[in-house]
Amino acid sequence: MNGKIRIAIAGHGNLGRGVEAAIEHNPDMSLAGIYSRRPAGQITPRQTETPVHGMEQLRSHADQIDVLILCGGSKEDLPQQGPELAALFNTVDSFDTHARIPEYFAAVDPAARDSQHTALISAGWDPGVFSLNRALGEALLPDGATYTFWGDGLSQGHSDALRRVPGVAGAVQYTRPAKDAINQVRKGGRPDLTPQQMHLRECFVVLEDGADAETVREAIVTMPHYFADYETVVNFISAEELARDHRAMVHGGFVIRSGTTSPGTTQVMEYSLKLGSNPEFTASVLVACARAVHRMHGLRQFGAKTIYDIPLGLLSPRSAEDLRAGFL
Ligand code: API
């Protein structure tokens, strides 16, 4: 490979900042620039030399960027940006509204395919690394059940969705898993529970001046895909409390496959994450995926892709030979 992989960031919130940090840990990559809708003066890059541009400049910088990482939210940014930018760049994004992934894939795929780009959608840890483990568990133990537990932790997707509700000035959402269900599954039990029954959604919301709390609460608890099917608790707090008590973006969880290989023989596979920063870990996944996208583009694998389409070795900075000698 000639030179470093030139990565650019579109959107500079928590995730965009995480991508900046992650690139510093990957010596085969360089940060070509940060693109934002906010005025450049409001963006402070981690490295002072990193160029900051308006989103509208992206189009004219196409020859300076190998992979563009889209760091916008799934609710409103990505449905528009994903297809639009996949027509101009190789992209990686973390679209995470699980129920709408097929529809999003169908929108991005022709844009990427027609322009001969590679667009990896829905990467991160869930969807992403957890998705890999769900597929692996079922493939290895076909006779069994798969459980995904999230939390305790702060979901970026749900927090972003809360902030888009009219009347909300700021908000975070904590996902609380049913601890007894986790223990039961770990012991090989197979409770008949849906994800909605295994999690509580606890929201902490700061109202805009003059907003009606009951109207906001109703808009939250009835929001499809995010809250409507869950038990959801909405707490109203002050901006000071939000800033003081809800800064640590911890998250994590488990994917557990409980399977049977012969009568009476149970096998339990567990993959677990304990994250000190949800956005920084998600960003680390996106950056490794950007390496794979760059290589897949070189192999002329155009169109929309998901984490299931990446040969695992392409995520690693190591060569195939090195992986065989050291890791197999
Ligand atoms: C939850 C999970 C979080 C997945 C991680 C990521 C995010 O309910 O807490 O939005 O933080 N679905 N997609």
Boltz pocket constraint, residues with backbone or C-beta under 6 A from the ligand:
constraints:
  - pocket:
      binder: B
      contacts: [[A, 94], [A, 96], [A, 124], [A, 125], [A, 126], [A, 127], [A, 150], [A, 151], [A, 153], [A, 154], [A, 155], [A, 156], [A, 157], [A, 158], [A, 175], [A, 251], [A, 278]]
      max_distance: 6.0
